[in-house]
């Protein structure tokens, strides 16, 4: 019997017959001639049978993975530390001299297998100039209460940055009163400019969770010198007059 060229794929029943024939004493060369394959295939089938304790059709594993398990863990760790990072950022952070550098496509596949899919960050839509004009009753409204030295009160605006659990707890622990304020007069509130100061100080600083971000905000808040706060308070008359002169339209502040 002429043996065909190349590998031959056998069904489970044929593989069982090969194993059964070998158990009955048939030589692998005789089995190769009988089933029209090479002796190496017969030896491979018998070897898998001894290892697996049964004839099991093994699928080809395909091309070997370019990343190890440690590299896969590093990719997931880099993403969880900074969910806003890109595949290029992860590629730079996980590059090791002991392993080949994974491609950006490979990094994205590893994240997708872990259930982490790419998303674009949500951007707040810009307020149009016509709809963003301040109402006249908001300009003439006053807020009752005295502003003590060194104390900046905030208005209740239902903003996520103010009404979140961490910020609300911070206000509660330090007994900061939230005063009612006209909803269309953000330029009259100095706390808004303090948020901008915090934003500038924490620009580029990443946090892996809410508690770490809250700690960063508290540290940055404590690092703001009092002259900055005093300068802001002294500028409030000029800010109010600028808004009145602009009839509610945006000002340089």
N, C-alpha and C positions, 0 to 999 in steps of 0.2 A: 504494500500500500504506500503510495507516494504521500509524503508529508507536505501539507500546504505551506507556502511561505508566509512568515509573519506570525503574530500572536493570534490565538483563537479564543473566543469568548465561549465559555461553557455555561449551560444552565445549571441550576441547583441539582437537578436529577442526575445529570451527567457527572457532576463533581462527586456526588454520592456514589455513583457507580465506580468511579476511579478509586475512591477510598475503599470501597468494598472489595474491589479486585486486588488491591494491595494487601488488604487484610487476609485474603485467601492465598497469598503467596505469589502473586504476579509481579514480575520485575518491572520497574519504571520504564525501561526501554520497550518492553512488550506493550505496556499500557499506552506509551506514546505512539507506537505504530498502530495500535488498535483504534485509538481515538483521533489519529491524524494531527498530532501536535508534537512539540519538542519535549525532550526529557526534562528540561528546566521547568517547563510549565507543570509537568507532573510532580516534580519535587516541590514546587511552590504550593501546589494544591495540598499535598500531603503535609507540608510544614504548617500551613495555616490550619489544617485540621487538628494537628497535634497541639497547636497553641490555643485555638478557640474551642477545642473539644467538640467539634462539629463543623460541618461544611457550611461556611457562611460566605456569600458573595460580597466581596469588598469593593466598594466603589473607589475609583482613583481619587486621591486627596487633592489633585490639581497642583497648581503652582504653589510653592512654599510661601508663607507669609513673610513680608518684608519687615514686620515689626514683631518684637517679642512681647510676652505678657507684661514685662516691666514697662516697656515703652507704651503699651496700651493704657496701663494704669497712669503713667505720667501724662498722657494726653487728656484723660478724663480729669485728672487732678488740676491740670492747667486751666481747663475750661471751667471747673467749679470755682476756682479761685477768682476768675474774672470772666463771667458769662458774656461780657461784651467784646471779648477778644476775638480776633479773626483767625482763620487757619494759618495765615502767615505768622502771626504772633505766637501761636502754639508751636509752629515749626521751629521758630528760633529758640523758644524756651526749652523744648525737649531734645534738642540736638545734642548728641553725645559722641565723643571721639571713639567709643567702643562699639557703636552700632551705626549702620547706614542711616542717613537722614531720610525720614519719611516724607513723601510728597504731600502737597496740600490736599490732593484728592484722596490719598490714603487716610489722612487725618479726618477728613469729612466722613469717610466711610466708617471709621471707628466710632465716631460720635453718633452716626445714624444707627449703628448696631446697638449702641447703648441707649437709644431712644432720645437722643439730643439732636434736634434738627435746627438748622440755621433760621434765624428770624431777624428782621430789620427792626432796629429800635424805634419805638413810637415817638414821633415828633409832635409837639404841640403846634396846632395851626396858628399862623400869625393873625392877629386881630386887625381887621381892616380899619382904616383911619376914620371912616364915616361911622361905623358901628362902635368904635372905641372912644368916641367923644364923651367927655364927662358931662353929666347933667348939671344944670344950674343949681338945683336944690342940693346936690351933693357938695358943690363948692361952698355953699353958705351954711352947711350944717356944722354944728360944733359937737364936741365930745365932752360930756361932763367929767369932772375929776381933775385932780392936780397931778402933774408930772414931777415926781421927786427927782432929786439929783442922783444921777447914776442909774436910774430905772427907766427902762424902755418898755412900754406896754404894747401889746399886740391887739389887733382887731380880730374879731371872729369872722373869717372869710370862707370857712368850709374848704380851705385848700388842703391838699393831701400832706403838704410839708408841715402844716400847723396842727391838723387834726389827727395825725397818725398817733399810734399808741406811745411811741418813744418820746415824741415831742410833748404830748399831753402829760405824760408822767414827769417829764423834766420841769414843765411849768408848775405842776402840782407840788412837787417836792420843794421847789424854791418859792412857792407862794406868789407866783406872778399872776396878776389879775388880767383877764382878757376883757377888754372894753369893747362895747359896741361901737362900730365905726361905719360911716356911709360906704356902701359896697362899691360905689363908683368913684371913690377917691383914694386910690392906692398911693398917690404921690404925697399925701399928707402924713403917711405913716412912716416914721424913721426905721421901724423894724424891717421894712422891705429892703432898705439899703444895707442893713446889717446882714440880711440873708445873702445879698450880692457879695458882700465882703467875705462871708464864709465860703461862697462858691468860688471866689478867686483864690482863696487860700487852699482849698481842697481840689483845685483843678489838677487832673491827672492822677489823683490818689484813689486807688481802687480798694474796695472792701468785698470780702467774700460772703458776708451775711449782714443782717440788720443791726445786730449788736455791735459788730466791729465798726460799722458806719456811724452809729450813734456815739461810740467812744471817740472816733475821729472828729466828729462835730463838736463834742464837748471840749476836746483838747484845743481845737482851733479857736473856739469861742473864748476860752480862757487866755489865749495868746494875743487876742486883740487888745492893744494898749488903750487906756482911757482917753488919751488925746484924740484918738480917732472918733470915739463916741461923742466927746464934747464938741468936736468940730462939726459933726453931723447935726447935733442939737442946735448949735449956733446958726446953721444954715437953713433951718426950718422956715424962718420968716421970708427969706429970699425964695425958697422953693414954693411956698404958698402964693406969694405975689406973682411968681412966674406963671403958675397955673391959672391964676385969675386973669393976668394979662393975655394969656394965650386962649382964654375962653374955653378951657377944658381940653384943648388940643395938646399933643406931646410937647414937652419942653426939653431943654438940654440936660435936665436932671434925670 
